[in-house]
Amino acid sequence: MKEEILKNGGFSNYKHDTYFAVDKVYIENGFCKSKELWLNNSRVKKMELTYEDGESYILNLEDNMKMQVFEIPHKTTIEKPLEAAFEILEVYEGTKYEDTALTTLHMNFYPIGISTAI
């Protein structure tokens, strides 16, 4: 199990050097190693997935330890590889720590067409 701990309002960036886009995001919200750690640390309430072309999607997370799946609308073409960034917008406050934790953040990718200039 790998935990990624981010400060409130933090960013996590992912860059892929081929022509793919995200169609699903899988999130295990909080520090899910134990119920006590999950309650002690803050969890993500709302985060935004933004492509560098400006297209963005809001993900509203439930406050539980279950895997959550978010479907992202498909892009049809792009002109270059895109960077995807996640920004934490709101959190569920932890009872002890200010850290915000995600146990799992997994993205499912699909290939898309390449837009060419005429």
ROMI-574701 format. One line per field, with one value per residue: residue number from 1; x, y, z of N, C-alpha, C in turn; residue in one letter. Coordinates in pm, 1 decimal, m for minus. Example, Ala and Ser with C-alpha at 12.3 -4.5 7.8 and 13.67 -1.06 7.14 Angstrom:
BEGIN
n	[1/2];
nc1	[1319.0/1285.0];
nc2	[m569.0/m225.0];
nc3	[780.0/708.0];
cac1	[1230.0/1367.0];
cac2	[m450.0/m106.0];
cac3	[780.0/714.0];
cc1	[1320.0/1290.0];
cc2	[m330.0/3.0];
cc3	[780.0/787.0];
res	[a/s];
***
This chain:
BEGIN
n	[1/2/3/4/5/6/7/8/9/10/11/12/13/14/15/16/17/18/19/20/21/22/23/24/25/26/27/28/29/30/31/32/33/34/35/36/37/38/39/40/41/42/43/44/45/46/47/48/49/50/51/52/53/54/55/56/57/58/59/60/61/62/63/64/65/66/67/68/69/70/71/72/73/74/75/76/77/78/79/80/81/82/83/84/85/86/87/88/89/90/91/92/93/94/95/96/97/98/99/100/101/102/103/104/105/106/107/108/109/110/111/112/113/114/115/116/117/118];
nc1	[84.8/63.9/100.9/19.7/93.9/m31.1/m6.3/m272.4/m449.6/m257.5/m68.2/m61.0/116.0/108.3/276.4/266.2/435.7/320.8/38.8/m223.0/m518.4/m697.6/m951.4/m1073.1/m1061.8/m932.6/m975.2/m866.0/m960.0/m795.0/m578.8/m557.0/m456.3/m532.0/m834.0/m806.2/m582.2/m694.6/m904.4/m753.9/m601.3/m651.4/m888.0/m956.2/m1209.6/m1301.7/m1162.8/m980.0/m930.8/m719.9/m639.5/m356.2/m449.7/m655.8/m903.8/m1116.0/m1218.8/m1431.8/m1397.3/m1591.3/m1547.0/m1643.4/m1659.3/m1517.5/m1358.2/m1361.7/m1286.2/m1316.0/m1460.1/m1421.7/m1556.9/m1423.5/m1504.3/m1440.9/m1172.5/m1136.7/m942.6/m603.8/m339.0/m83.7/113.8/m45.9/m30.9/m157.6/m306.8/m375.3/m561.7/m620.6/m917.9/m1100.9/m1120.3/m1194.6/m1171.0/m910.2/m887.4/m657.0/m420.1/m295.2/m224.2/m316.8/m433.4/m405.6/m459.2/m466.9/m429.1/m515.7/m494.0/m674.0/m586.8/m653.8/m590.5/m575.0/m669.6/m442.5/m426.1/m372.5/m210.0/m327.1];
nc2	[m116.8/216.9/537.2/871.7/1171.8/1489.5/1841.8/2056.8/2198.9/2127.9/2020.0/1756.8/1639.6/1480.0/1360.7/1244.3/1108.7/1029.8/1004.6/1000.0/1003.7/1064.3/845.0/729.0/772.2/637.9/640.9/601.0/732.5/918.7/817.1/504.0/289.4/219.4/251.1/440.9/599.8/693.3/856.4/1043.3/1190.5/1445.2/1422.0/1418.3/1624.1/1761.9/1772.3/1892.1/1793.9/1895.9/1953.5/2068.2/2217.7/2358.1/2239.1/2105.6/1905.2/1849.6/1656.8/1511.9/1379.5/1107.5/1071.3/820.9/495.5/341.1/230.7/473.0/555.8/757.5/869.8/1015.3/1238.2/1149.6/1271.9/1358.3/1432.9/1555.0/1801.8/1773.4/1592.0/1590.5/1744.7/1642.7/1774.0/1754.8/1925.9/1991.9/2105.3/2122.0/1987.1/1713.2/1760.6/1628.2/1458.8/1491.3/1555.2/1793.4/1714.2/1600.7/1306.7/1054.3/723.2/571.5/678.5/634.3/634.2/559.0/516.7/604.1/564.5/836.4/1020.9/1206.8/1545.2/1723.5/1998.2/2190.5];
nc3	[0.0/m89.4/30.1/m41.9/80.4/102.8/152.6/262.4/m5.5/m188.3/m480.6/m721.9/m979.5/m1300.3/m1578.5/m1907.3/m2180.8/m2420.7/m2648.8/m2479.1/m2277.4/m1972.1/m1860.5/m1644.3/m1292.2/m1001.8/m658.8/m330.2/m47.8/198.3/475.7/469.5/618.8/873.2/1069.5/1271.5/1186.4/951.1/1045.0/1195.4/1007.9/757.5/485.4/130.7/9.8/m212.6/m533.6/m820.6/m1150.9/m1397.8/m1730.8/m1921.1/m2133.1/m2032.9/m1994.2/m1745.9/m1460.5/m1186.6/m897.3/m659.9/m354.9/m144.1/211.7/308.6/345.7/120.2/m219.2/m468.3/m780.3/m1062.4/m1360.2/m1648.0/m1906.3/m2248.8/m2448.8/m2793.0/m2986.6/m2967.2/m2974.6/m2879.4/m2633.5/m2315.8/m1994.9/m1685.3/m1399.0/m1050.9/m814.1/m478.0/m350.3/m137.3/195.5/422.2/755.9/959.9/1280.3/1425.8/1274.9/1027.3/777.0/451.8/316.8/61.8/m10.0/m243.1/m574.7/m879.3/m1228.4/m1521.7/m1853.0/m2199.2/m2549.8/m2783.0/m3083.5/m3295.4/m3348.3/m3642.0/m3802.1/m4082.6];
cac1	[0.0/144.5/26.1/74.2/42.4/m18.8/m55.3/m399.2/m432.4/m139.4/m81.7/8.8/119.2/147.7/299.7/285.5/495.8/253.4/m93.8/m324.3/m593.7/m756.0/m1095.8/m1122.0/m972.8/m965.4/m920.5/m890.8/m948.6/m744.8/m469.7/m641.7/m384.3/m616.8/m943.9/m753.1/m503.2/m787.8/m972.9/m657.0/m554.1/m754.7/m917.2/m998.7/m1353.6/m1321.1/m1039.4/m999.2/m839.0/m708.5/m541.8/m288.5/m524.8/m758.9/m1020.9/m1105.4/m1329.5/m1437.6/m1424.2/m1643.7/m1518.9/m1715.5/m1572.0/m1513.0/m1234.6/m1384.9/m1235.8/m1413.3/m1427.7/m1475.3/m1543.6/m1389.0/m1544.1/m1331.6/m1126.6/m1129.4/m811.2/m518.9/m229.8/44.0/90.5/m99.2/m5.6/m277.5/m275.9/m481.8/m553.7/m715.6/m995.3/m1161.1/m1086.9/m1261.8/m1069.1/m869.0/m903.6/m527.8/m316.8/m338.3/m190.5/m424.7/m377.3/m471.9/m389.2/m457.0/m472.0/m481.7/m560.7/m685.0/m565.3/m695.0/m523.4/m661.2/m616.5/m353.1/m474.0/m263.1/m236.6/m340.1];
cac2	[0.0/337.5/655.3/998.2/1271.6/1623.2/1949.8/2110.7/2286.5/2085.9/1972.9/1636.1/1645.7/1360.0/1391.2/1124.5/1155.3/977.7/1060.5/931.2/1089.4/993.5/821.4/694.7/798.6/554.2/705.2/552.4/861.9/918.0/727.5/386.5/179.8/181.5/345.9/550.2/688.9/754.7/964.2/1142.5/1272.3/1502.0/1351.3/1507.5/1639.0/1802.7/1798.9/1925.8/1740.8/1995.1/1934.2/2194.1/2295.6/2431.1/2156.5/2056.2/1827.7/1848.8/1526.6/1523.6/1251.8/1070.2/1057.3/681.6/425.1/257.2/278.1/553.3/559.2/873.6/861.0/1143.3/1235.9/1124.8/1367.4/1289.2/1460.1/1655.1/1843.7/1735.2/1525.5/1682.6/1723.5/1644.7/1814.7/1743.1/2025.6/1972.1/2227.2/2117.3/1865.9/1673.4/1781.3/1517.4/1488.1/1512.7/1611.9/1879.5/1649.9/1541.7/1182.2/964.6/595.1/533.5/767.8/558.3/684.6/468.9/595.0/548.9/636.0/926.0/1064.2/1321.1/1654.1/1776.3/2127.2/2182.2];
cac3	[0.0/m97.7/67.0/m86.1/172.4/47.8/236.9/214.5/m120.9/m262.6/m617.8/m762.1/m1125.9/m1372.6/m1719.1/m1988.5/m2305.3/m2538.7/m2669.8/m2400.6/m2186.1/m1858.2/m1869.7/m1510.8/m1179.4/m886.6/m539.8/m194.9/18.2/334.2/513.6/492.3/683.8/986.9/1092.5/1354.4/1100.1/855.7/1116.8/1241.6/895.4/670.4/360.6/23.2/m10.1/m352.0/m606.8/m961.4/m1251.3/m1504.0/m1838.4/m1947.8/m2231.6/m1960.2/m1966.4/m1609.3/m1404.8/m1041.0/m836.9/m524.1/m289.4/m23.0/327.7/352.2/311.2/2.4/m347.4/m541.5/m923.0/m1132.2/m1505.7/m1709.6/m2048.3/m2344.3/m2549.4/m2921.5/m3045.6/m2903.3/m3061.7/m2818.6/m2504.8/m2216.2/m1853.5/m1602.6/m1261.8/m951.9/m707.3/m368.6/m330.2/m3.9/270.7/545.0/858.4/1045.5/1422.6/1490.9/1188.4/917.1/649.6/373.3/264.3/m32.7/m13.4/m383.7/m682.7/m999.7/m1348.4/m1635.5/m1975.0/m2328.5/m2660.2/m2861.1/m3212.2/m3297.6/m3432.5/m3724.4/m3866.0/m4229.2];
cc1	[89.9/57.4/96.6/11.6/73.0/m65.8/m186.2/m372.6/m314.0/m171.8/m11.8/2.6/165.7/163.9/330.6/333.0/434.7/112.8/m200.7/m398.2/m656.9/m904.1/m1156.5/m1015.2/m1023.7/m897.2/m964.1/m858.1/m901.6/m629.9/m535.3/m569.8/m461.3/m726.2/m894.0/m672.6/m592.1/m858.8/m877.8/m611.8/m671.1/m768.7/m966.5/m1151.4/m1382.6/m1184.0/m1072.0/m889.6/m837.6/m602.0/m478.1/m358.3/m641.7/m883.9/m1007.4/m1233.4/m1319.2/m1472.9/m1468.5/m1631.6/m1605.7/m1614.8/m1580.8/m1384.6/m1248.7/m1319.7/m1347.2/m1366.6/m1498.3/m1450.7/m1524.4/m1430.7/m1422.8/m1302.3/m1119.5/m996.3/m736.2/m405.3/m92.7/14.2/47.4/m55.0/m138.4/m236.3/m399.0/m458.5/m661.0/m784.9/m1057.1/m1123.0/m1188.0/m1152.3/m1039.8/m883.0/m771.8/m427.1/m377.4/m305.3/m316.9/m367.5/m468.5/m392.1/m367.2/m506.8/m423.0/m560.9/m560.4/m675.3/m622.3/m624.0/m623.0/m592.0/m529.8/m408.5/m356.4/m305.9/m241.1/m252.5];
cc2	[123.8/457.2/778.5/1104.1/1409.9/1724.9/2001.5/2209.4/2248.4/2040.0/1839.3/1633.2/1513.7/1398.4/1262.8/1170.9/1094.4/1035.6/973.3/1034.5/1001.3/969.0/778.6/728.5/715.5/615.1/631.3/671.8/847.7/820.8/598.3/267.7/129.0/287.2/466.1/649.5/762.1/873.5/1076.6/1238.5/1326.6/1418.1/1452.8/1507.1/1672.1/1827.8/1824.3/1861.6/1841.6/1952.6/2068.6/2276.9/2370.4/2351.1/2097.1/1986.8/1829.9/1707.8/1550.6/1387.8/1232.8/1051.6/915.4/616.8/337.0/318.4/352.0/565.2/677.4/857.5/1000.9/1136.6/1223.8/1246.9/1289.3/1311.4/1560.5/1687.8/1803.8/1659.8/1628.3/1643.7/1731.3/1679.8/1795.3/1849.9/1995.2/2105.2/2235.3/1986.2/1840.3/1681.3/1653.0/1557.3/1523.1/1588.8/1701.1/1820.3/1597.9/1420.6/1117.6/835.1/551.7/646.1/700.6/614.7/577.4/555.5/524.9/628.7/722.6/970.9/1188.8/1423.8/1710.1/1906.4/2111.1/2287.7];
cc3	[0.0/m64.6/13.1/2.6/117.4/150.4/177.3/101.0/m207.6/m403.0/m632.3/m914.6/m1185.3/m1518.8/m1793.8/m2125.4/m2431.2/m2544.8/m2604.3/m2317.3/m2079.0/m1883.6/m1737.0/m1408.4/m1062.7/m763.7/m414.6/m105.7/162.2/352.9/561.0/556.6/805.4/1002.1/1173.8/1270.6/1000.5/921.9/1157.1/1132.0/815.1/544.7/257.1/12.6/m156.4/m413.4/m752.8/m1044.3/m1364.6/m1603.5/m1866.8/m2056.1/m2167.0/m1928.6/m1825.8/m1564.2/m1253.2/m993.6/m693.2/m457.2/m165.9/89.1/381.3/301.0/187.3/m122.2/m419.8/m686.9/m986.8/m1281.0/m1562.3/m1856.8/m2141.6/m2429.8/m2681.3/m2992.6/m2958.3/m2997.7/m3008.7/m2689.7/m2400.4/m2075.6/m1780.8/m1460.3/m1174.3/m846.2/m603.9/m341.8/m191.0/62.5/381.0/651.4/935.4/1191.9/1490.6/1404.5/1080.0/780.8/582.4/301.9/160.8/m29.4/m157.7/m472.5/m810.0/m1116.6/m1456.8/m1761.4/m2097.4/m2438.2/m2735.2/m2987.4/m3199.2/m3395.2/m3511.1/m3789.6/m4015.8/m4294.0];
res	[m/k/e/e/i/l/k/n/g/g/f/s/n/y/k/h/d/t/y/f/a/v/d/k/v/y/i/e/n/g/f/c/k/s/k/e/l/w/l/n/n/s/r/v/k/k/m/e/l/t/y/e/d/g/e/s/y/i/l/n/l/e/d/n/m/k/m/q/v/f/e/i/p/h/k/t/t/i/e/k/p/l/e/a/a/f/e/i/l/e/v/y/e/g/t/k/y/e/d/t/a/l/t/t/l/h/m/n/f/y/p/i/g/i/s/t/a/i];
***
